[in-house]
Amino acid sequence: MSAVHPTHDSEASDAWPVVRALTRARKDGTPYSREPHTEAQIRRLCAMAERERYACCEIGDRNHPDFVGEEALVYCLRAYQAQGDTDRAWQIAERLTERVAGHIRRKLARWRLTPDDADECARDLFAALYEAVFNREPAAEFWEVRFWVCLDRRLWNLIEKRQATADQEWSGAEREDEVRETEDSLLRVPDTRPGPEELLEQREALALLTENERLSLYLCRVEGWPEESDDPERPSAARALGVTGRTIRNYLRRAEAKLRAWEQESKEDR
């Protein structure tokens, strides 16, 4: 597919108005802001004629010069929804579903879930995705800032809830057998993961960490994300949490110190 260029003739009459600003702020009062490349994509899409804009939204090849990132797709979906064009909005939702399907399968394959549980988690996640991207309230704006972080958080929460339900259903004997078999694992992180991230499998240890410490450890040690990156296309813990790389390293040091102390105390209690 050849590159799509904005139209500047009479077709430009269906160009969208100025880019909608984000309104939600972080806990420290700093307003949300999109990545520069996402903002540039949205501005370019808004200047296009409708036919060209939608053609760009349909591009699935990430190497295509007119490929539209997920954050910009969410913006377009919400813009179509606001205009009452639900057909276009749902067509974009289908494109998002196609893009994330493989990612979700790979994520779920790393967890010890039954096929039925994995299928149900995927269905629940797609339902949560649709609900979130069609939500135009400020609370849902982060999907236009860090789409993949939002998606992975939803998946993590769904699996945690499912695991908690499974824990309650186990009998005492079944629980003891399962604990011995997996060496006290909560069946969350693959066995091949070395180091402090294995301790994330312990609820007691997990409760010691703040949310930022836990997310930093999960993203860097489990997901393998870099602490920070100059590449706007590469996810990093610093970009995901909206802090500096130095702050991420501080979170990691504190988290790992807490987990080491917890591990030592656990050994002494045995």
N, C-alpha and C positions, 0 to 999 in steps of 0.2 A: 504494500500500500504506500503510495507516495505521500510526501509530507503535506499536511493541511495548513493552509495559510489563512489568516483572518481576511474577511471580505470587507472592502471599503466602499462598495457601490451601494445601490439601492437595497440590496439584501441586508445591509448592516442595520436596517431599521429594527430588526428583531434582536439586536445586541442587548445584553442585560445592563442594568444600571450599575452604578459604582459598587465595588465589592462590599458585601456585608461584613461589618467589623464584628469581631468576637467581643462578648460582653462580660464573660465570667472572669473572675480574678482568682489567683492562687491564695493560699492561706496568708501569705505575707503581704497581700494587697496588690501584687504585680499582676497586671492583666495577662490573660492568655495571648499568645502570638503564634501565628503559623510560621513554619520554616520559610525562609526566603524563596526557595525553589517552588514550594507549594503556593505561596502567595503569587508568584510570577505565573504559574500555570493557571490559577484562577482568573487573574486579570486578563490573560490572553484568551481564555475561554469566554469570558464575559464580552469581549470585543468582537467575537466571531458571530457570523450569521448562524441561525439555528441548525441548518443542515450540516455545516462544518463542525459546529460544536458537538453535536451528537455523534458525528463520525469519529471524533477524537475520543469520546467516552467509550466507544466500542472497541478501540484498539487494545489488543491483549498482549502484544509483543513489547516487552519492557525495553528492548533495544531500539524500538521505533522512535524517531525524533519527536513525534507528537503524542507519545504515551502519556497518559494522565495518571498520576499517583492516586492512591486510595483516599488520602485526605481531600484532594480536589474533587474526586468522584462523590464523596459524601456531601461536599458543598453543592455540587450540581444537583444531586438527588434532592436535597432540601430546597434548592431554588425552584426546581420543577414542581415539587410538592406545594410550595408557597403559591405558585402560579395556577394551581389546580390541575396540572398535567400529571395525573397519577400514573398514567401508562408509561410515560418516560421515566418517572421516578422508580417504578417497579422494574423497568428494564435495566436501569443502572444497578438496582439492588441485586438483580440476577447476575450482573457482571461481577459485582463484589463477591457474591456467593461462589462463583466459578473461580475467582482468584484465590480465595482463602481455603477452598475445599482440600487441596493437597496439603497445605500447611497444617490444617486441623488433623488430617489423617496421620501425618508424621508425628505430631505432638502426642496424639492419643496412643499411637503405637509404642511410645516410650513408657507408658504407664501400664501397670498390671491390672487391666480391666477385662471383664468378660466381653465378648463381642456384643452382647445385648447392652451392657452398660456403656460401651464405647459409642454404639449407635445412638443411644438415648442422649448421651452427653453432646454428641454432634448436633442432634435435633434441637436440644435445648439451647445450644450456642447459636445456631442459626436464628432461632426465635428471638434470642436476646440481641443478636446483631440487628435484625430487622427493627426491633423495638427501639434500639438506640439510634440508628441512623435516620429513622423517620421522626425522631424526637427533636424538635427545634427549640427546646428550652435551653437556657444557658448551661444547665447541669450536664448536657450531652455534648457540649462544644469541643471537648477534648478529643472526640473522634476526628475532628478536622485538624488536630494538632499532632497527635500520636496515635494513629489508627491501630498499628500492630500492637502497641503496648496495651491499648484498651481491649483488643481482642484476646490477647494472652492473659490479661487479668481476669476477664470473664471466664475463660476456660479454666484457669487455676481455681477460681472460686467454685465453679460447678463441680470440679473433681473433688475438691475439699469437702463440699456438702455431701456428695455421693459417698465419699470415704467415711465421713462421720456417720451417715446412715448405716453403712455396712458394719461399722464398729459396734453400733448399738444392737444390731441383729445377731452378732456372733454370740454364741454361748460361751461360758467361761472356759470349757475344755477346748472348744474350737479356737478361741482367742489364744490360748497358751500354745496350741499346736502351730498356729499361724505365726506367732511371735518367734517361736524357736526356729521355724523354717526360714524365716526372712531376717533373722538376727535383729529383732526389735524394729524392723522397718515398718513404716506406715504405708508401704507400697506406693510411694509417690514418686521417688526419684530413681532412675535406673541404677542397678547394682554396680555398674561399671564406673559410676562417678566417684572419684577419689576425694579425700580431703574433707574440709569442714562442711561442704555441701551435704555430705551424708548425714550430718547431724540435723539438717533441716527436716529429716524424716521424723524426728522426735518432737511431738507436740510440746512437751515440757521445755525443750530447748528453744523451740520456735517462739514460745510465749515470752522469752527473755528479750527478744529483739523488738526494736521500734519498727514501724512500718517501713521507714526509709532504709534501715539497716537490713531488714528482711528482703526488700525489693532489690537492693544493691547486691546482696549476696546471691540471690536467685538469678538475677540477670547476668552477673559477671562470672559466677562460679558454676552455675547449672546450665544457663543458656549459652554461655561462652561469649557474651557481648563484651566489647572493650569498655574500659572505664570512660573513655572519651574518644572522640574521633573528629578529624577535620573534614571528613567526607560527609556531605549532607545526605547522601543516599545510604550511608551505613548506620544502622542503629547503634546507639551507645547508651550506657547506663546514665551518663550525665545528661544527655539529651532527653532521655525518657523521664527523668525525675526533675528536669529543669534546673539543675545545679551545675557547679563546676566539677571538673575531673578530680580536683583536690578534695572537694567535699565527698565525692564518691569514695575516694581512698580512705577518708576518715571514717565513713560509715562502715567500710569493709573491715578496717582495723578494729573498730569497736565491736562489730558483730563477731568476728573471729575470736577476739579475746573473751567475749561472753561465752561462746560455745566451747572454747578450750577449758574455761573454768568450770562450766557445767559438766563437761566430760570427765574432768578430774574428780569433781565431787561425786559423780555417779560411780566412778571406779572405787572410790574410798568407801562408799556406802554398800558395796557388794560384799 
